[in-house]
Amino acid sequence: MAEFDYKGFWDEALRQLRTELGEEEFSAWFSDIKYLRSGENSVVIGFPSGLHRDKVKARYQNGIKANLKKLAGGDIALEFEIVPGNKAEKTDNPVADAAGNTAESSGHSSENPSAKKPTKKQHPHMRDDFTFEKYIIGENNNFAANAALAISRNPGTAYNPFLVYGGVGLGKTHLMQAIGNHIHENSNHKVIYVTSEDFLNEYVQAIREKEMSAFKNKFRYNTDVLLIDDIQFFQEKEQIQEEFFHTFNTLITAKKQIVVTCDRPPSELKKFNDRLTTRFIQNLVVDLQPPRYEVRCAILKSTADSRGVAIPNEVIDIISKNISSNIRDLIGALNTLISYTEIMGRPITLEIAQQKLRDIFASRRQANLSMEIIQKVVADFYSLSSNDLKGRKRNQKIAYPRQLSMYICREMTDFSTTEIGEAFGGRDHTTVMHSIDKIQGLLITDPSLDSTIENLKRQIKELSAKS
């Protein structure tokens, strides 16, 4: 049998990656990785833990494979093995260990561990666990995460301002604070993180106490990075919008970084200053979508690992399949399960998970959500009445919103297609299935439809909460 040895390609691929990422990031992720062996068109890599493996796979696998392909002239697969004890063997330069080179041979002088800079104190207003290392990346947030990482390395240059929007519990605050924590830890930049409510309260207090000059100094002149969470709460508040507009202009002119989050696209902010909305979209706006099944599993595994708890795969599976709305609910369900088993002194099993999370699973599917509310929201959106959606007219002005309503009913409730058909004027279940297929097909060809549907879902949830 022919012998395969791609170690040379592996070393060179990592050297290129080190140049792309920089010494600090490369060292953080690759110092404990070991080249093990080559197979036919494959390289086998060793990791000290499953968590480390999963994070490197999610973040860097594609980049490594692309570098290997360019070097080898063809695809080289990556295979991963867990090799406990990788952390034991280190030189003074951990980057050299990962690439299989000494510091001298790669042209970098070795570091003296005693000369490392002291660790900064944690930022007082941000969570220490909201870091890039603990942010699970998937297709739903890959672009946003990479943009955020680029900002954290060079704040105030590219992607300024940076706006992240998405529904509740999708990781907007985590990503924003990851930027802030990275900058705070690795530079002398002054980072301010506030919620929109904090910003508003400080503004009101400054007016009341006649300290506006101090307020302006803090947010306009004494910061290098301003992070403001949930700016949708500035809606219908003209004075605070005006103040933030001038703060925004001052910081951007001075090349200071601004990052804001919102629960909806800027175009959907009601009674918002047009000048502000225009500035939000003048650079980079990204949205966070609910994580897919594979990412949900990775999030649960990472959370369990961080708590030192063993979770059977079938429990990971059942939680991931039943909770798809957002990350907050996902982790909340896992923490509920872990807390119960710790208190009761019992191991986590599938049976316990099914029993203890039954109500959570049911509520996440929103089985009690009224189809009348869905019909009302969609009808209002298209300037129709709910009776139009239930009626027999089949012209395009009514047929399309009707199909969209049926699709959303199926997505947001546990009603069967037969029950949905009954709610839409006694239609057959095959009509409902055809409508669902029609909308699913349009989602592939019309990217804007997804935004419309998410907007409608948000309005439905808000109206349902008030009912």
N, C-alpha and C positions, 0 to 999 in steps of 0.2 A: 504494500500500500504506500502511496506517495506521502511524503511528509510535508506539512504545510506550516509555514512560519511567517506570521504577519506582524511580528513584534516591532519590526522596523517601521512599518506603516502606522502601527498604534502609537509608537513614540512620537513620530512626526505629526500625527493628527492631534495629539495632546499638546505638542509645542505650539501648533497653530491656534488651538483653542485657548491656550494660556495667553497668547497675544490678544485674542479677541476679547476675553473676559477681564483681563487684568490679573495681577498677582493675587490680590486679596480674595476675590471671588473664586478664582481657580483653586487656591489653596484650601478654601473652606470646604469645597466639594470633592476634590480629587486627591487630596493628600493620603487618604486611607484606601484608595482603590488600587488593586494589584492586577497586572496582566498575568493570567494563568497559563493559557496555551492557545494554540490555533487549531481550528478544524478546517474542513473543506469549505472555503468561502465564509469563514466565521472566525470571530475572536471571542474568547471566553474571559470574562472579567470577574474578579472577586471583590465582594463588598463585606464590610464588617457587620452589617445588619440589613434586615429587610427594609426598614424605614429609609436608610441611606440609599439603598438600591432604588426604591420606588421614586424618591425625589430626584435622583440623577436621571433616571429613565424619563420622567415627566418633563424635566427642564432641558436636558442636554443631549438626549439620545439622537435626535434628528441631526443636530449639528455635528456630532461625532461621526455618524454614518455618512454624512455629506463629505466631510474631510477625508474619510477612508476611501470613499468612492473615487474622489478626485486623484488620490494617490495611487490606488490600485487599478484604476481603470475599469472598475466594475463593482457591483454591490457586494459588501461584506457585512454579514449579519452579526449582531452583537448578542452574546449569550451571557447570562448573569448567574453567579453562584454566591452563596453566603459563605464566607470564610472567617469565622470568629478569630479575633486576635490580630487582625490587620493593623490595628492601631499601635501594636507593640513595637514594631520596627520602624523607626523614623530617624532621619538625619536632621541636621540643623535646618535644612531647607526642605519642608514637606512637599513643596511643588516638585522638586527633583524626584522624590520618591514616586509620585504618581506617573511621571513620564519615563521612569526607569533610568534617570540620569543623575549624576551628582551635580551640585551647584556649580562646581568649577567647569565641568564639561559643557554646561549649557550657557556659560558666559555670565552667570549671576553669582555674586559673592554670597557666601553663606551668612545667615543671620545669627546674631547672638541672642538667644532667648531672653536673657536678662535685660537686653536693651529695648524690649518691646514696650510700646507706649502703654501707660496705665489705662484701664478700662474706665470710660466715663460713667458718671452716675446716670441712672435711668431718667429719661425725660419725665417730669412730674405730671404731665397731663396726657400721656399716652401709655397704652398697655405694653408691657415688656414682651408679651407673647405674640403681638401683632408685628411679625417680621416676615421677610421674604422666605426665610428658611421654613417657616411654618405655614406658608401659603401654598396650597395644593393647586397645581396648574393643570388645566385641561382645555379642550377646544372652546369651552364657554368663556374662558378668561385669559387665554394665552396672549393675545395681542395686548390687552390691558396690562397684564403683568410685566411683559417685556418693555412696554413703554414706561411703566412706573419704575422699573429697574434702571432704565436709561436716565430718567429724571433724577433718581437718587444719586447717580454718579456725577452728573453735571447739572445741578439745579440752576434754573434761570436761563438756560441756553435753548436746547430743543424742547418742544412740547410745552410751551408756556403761553397761555394758561393750559391747564390739564383738567378736564371735567370727566368724571366717571358717574354714570347713572345706571340704575337698575332697581329692581324691586327690593322689598324688605328681606334682610338676612342673606344677601348674595355675596357679601364680602367687601362692600365698598369701603367701610371704615377700616377694615383690616388692611386693605391695599393702600389706602391713604396713610395710615399710621406706619406701615412698613416703609414708605418713602421717608416719612419724618424720622423714624427711628434710625434708619440707615444713615441719613445725613447728620443727625445729631451725634451718632456714635463715631462717624468717620471724618468729621470736619469740624471747623470752628463756626460754622454757620448758625445763626440764631433761628430756631424753629418755633413757630407758634401754632398750636393746634387748638381750635375752638369749635364748638357746635354753633349752628346759627343762633340758637337760643342764648348761648353765652355771649356771642357777639352783640346781639340785640340788648341783653340785660346790661352789659358794660356800657353800651351807647346811652341807654336811658339814664343810668346812674351818673355818667359823665355830664349829661345835660343838667340833671337835678343838682349835682354838686358843683356845677360850673368848672368842670375839669376836662373840657373838650380838647385842650391842647395836649394833655397827658394821653388821652385816648388816641388822638391822631399820631402822636409820637410813637406810641406802642405799635400800632398796626401799620403805619405808613413808613416810619423811618428807623425803627429799632428792631426790624425783623428782616431776615434774608429769605425765609420760606414761610408762607402763610397757608395753612390748611384749614378750610372751613367745611364742616360736615352739614349735609341736609339743607342746602340753600333754598329748597322749595318753601321753607317756612318764612322766607322773605316776601312771599306773595302777598299782595294787597297792603304792603307796608311801605309806603312811598318814601318816608323819611330815611328809613334804614337802607333802602335801595339806593337812594341818592348818596348817602355816606359811603356805602360800599363801592359805588361807582367811582368816586374820587380816590378811595383807597386803592382800588383796582388799578386805575390809571397811573397813580404814583409808583406803585410797585412794578408794573410792567415797564414803565419808562426807565426805572432804575435797574432793570434786568433782574428783579427778584422773582423767585418762583411762587406761583399761585396754583393750588390744587383745591378743587371743590368737588363735592359729591351732591347728587340729587336723586330723587326717586323716579324721575321721568326725564325725557329728552327736553332740552331747553325750549324747543318749539311748543311744548305743551304747558309751559309755565303761564298761569293765568295772571292778568294784571301785573305783569312784570315789565319793568322799564326796557323798552326796545334797545336802548343803548347798551344795557347790560347783557341782554340776550345775544346781541351781535358780537360782543366781546367774548362771551363764553365760547362761541363757535369759531372764533378767528384762528384757532390753532387746532387742538386735538380734543375730540369728544369720543369717548368709547362707552359701550354698554356692556353690562355683565348679565349673562343669561343664566338660568338655573343649570346646575351641573348635570352632566350625563351620568348614566349608571356607573360607569367605570370610575369616574372622578368621585362620585359619592362613596363608593367602596374605599377608595384611597383615603378620603377624608376621615372616614370612620376608623380605618386601620391606624392612621397617623394619630388620631385622638386617643385611641386605645393604647397605643405604644407610649404616648406621652404620660399616660396615667399608670403605666405598668400593668395593664390588665390584658389577659388573654381572651380574645373574642373568637368563637368558632366561626368559620366561613359561612355557615348557613345562617347565622344570626346577622352577620354583615349583609348577606344577600337579602334577607327579608326586610331589614330596615331600609336598605337602599331602594328596594322595589316599591315600598309603601310610602316613602317620603321623598318626593322629588321637587317640592316647591322651592325650598331654599336651604342654605347651609345651616342657618341658625336652628331651624326645626330639626334638622338631621342630627346635629350634635346634641341638641337638647334631649332627644329621644334616647340617644346612647348614654348620656350622663344620668338620665332617669333610671335606666336599666342597671348601670354600674352601681349607682348609689343603693338601689334596692338589694342587689346581691351582696354588696359589702356589709350593709346593715344586718342582713339575714344570715351572713356567713355561708352563702351558697355559691357554687360556680354558675357562670352564665351558660344557659342552655337555650335551645330553640323553643322548648315548651314554655320556659319562663318568659322569654321575649314575646312570644305570641300572647301570653296571658297579660303581662304587665303593660304592653304597648298597644293593646287592642283599641282602647279609646283614642289614643293618639293617632293611630293609623286611620281610624274612621274620620276623625275631625280633619285630618290633612286632606282627605279626599273630598271634603265639604259635601258630604252626601245630603245634608239638609238644605243646601243652597237652592233657593227657589228658581224654577225655570221662568217664572213670571218676571223676576228681576232681570234675568239675562235678556229676555225678550224686550223689556222696557228700555234697557240701556242701549241695545243694538238698534232698536227702532228709533230712539231719540237721536242716536248718532247719524242715522241716515234720513232724518226728518220724516219718519213714518210713524204709524201707530202700531201697538202690539196686535191689534186686530188685523192689520195688513199682513203681518207675518203668519197669522193663523188662517187667513182667508184663502180663497181659491185662485186669486189672480196669479198669473205666471210670467208677467213681463219682467224684464231684466232689473228694473228699478226695485222690484220687490223680491224677486227670486234669489238674487245674490245675497242680500241681507238675511233672508230666511235660511239659506244654506249656511251662512256664517254663524247664525244663531244656533243652529243644530250642532254644528261642529264644536262651538264653545260649550254647549250643554253637555256634550259627550266628554269633553276635556275636563270640565270643572265639577261634574257630578257623577254619582253612581247610577243614575237612571239608565235603564236599558234603551236600546234603539226603539223598541215598541212603545215604551213610556214616553220617549221624546216625541215620537210620531203622534201620539195621542194629544200631547200638549200643543202641537202645531196643526190643529184642525182635524185630527183623526187620520193623519197620513200613515201609510204603510211603513213598516220598519225598513223595507228596501229603499224607500225614498230617502230616509235618514242616512242610510249607509252610502247611497250615491252622493248625497250632499257632503258627507264627511270626506269621501274620496276626492270629490271635486276641490274642496278647500285644501286638502293635503297636496294635490297636484299643483295648485296655484302657489302654494308656499315655496315650491321648488323653483318656479319660474319668476315669481314676483317677490324680491327681497323686502319690499316695503310692507307687504301684507303682515309679516311677522310683528312689526312694530305696531300696526293697527290693532292686531289681536291682543297684544300685551296691554295696549292702552285700554281696550274694552274690558279686559279681565280686571285691570286695576279699578276701573270705574264700577264694575260689578261688585267687587269685594268691598269697596267703600260704601256703596248703597246698601249692600247686604248687612254690613256692620251697623248701619243706622236703623235698619228695620227692626 
